[in-house]
């Protein structure tokens, strides 16, 4: 598994935990708002941050697209 894919899985797990969602719910939300493309594009910057920052960043990304 690539580092980017491992990081995407990490993001799913952290988001799921923080928002008390199922994996399926997170997957649907991430697909709906293009979060996977965002994570892939900004992997170099995001992966060096803590879980709390990453979840907050994803929340801001989603909020900007609603």
Secondary structure, 3 states (H helix, E strand, C coil): CCHHHHHHHHHHHHHHHHHCCCHHHHHHHHHHHCHHHHHHHCHHHHCCCCHHHHHHHHHHHHHHCC
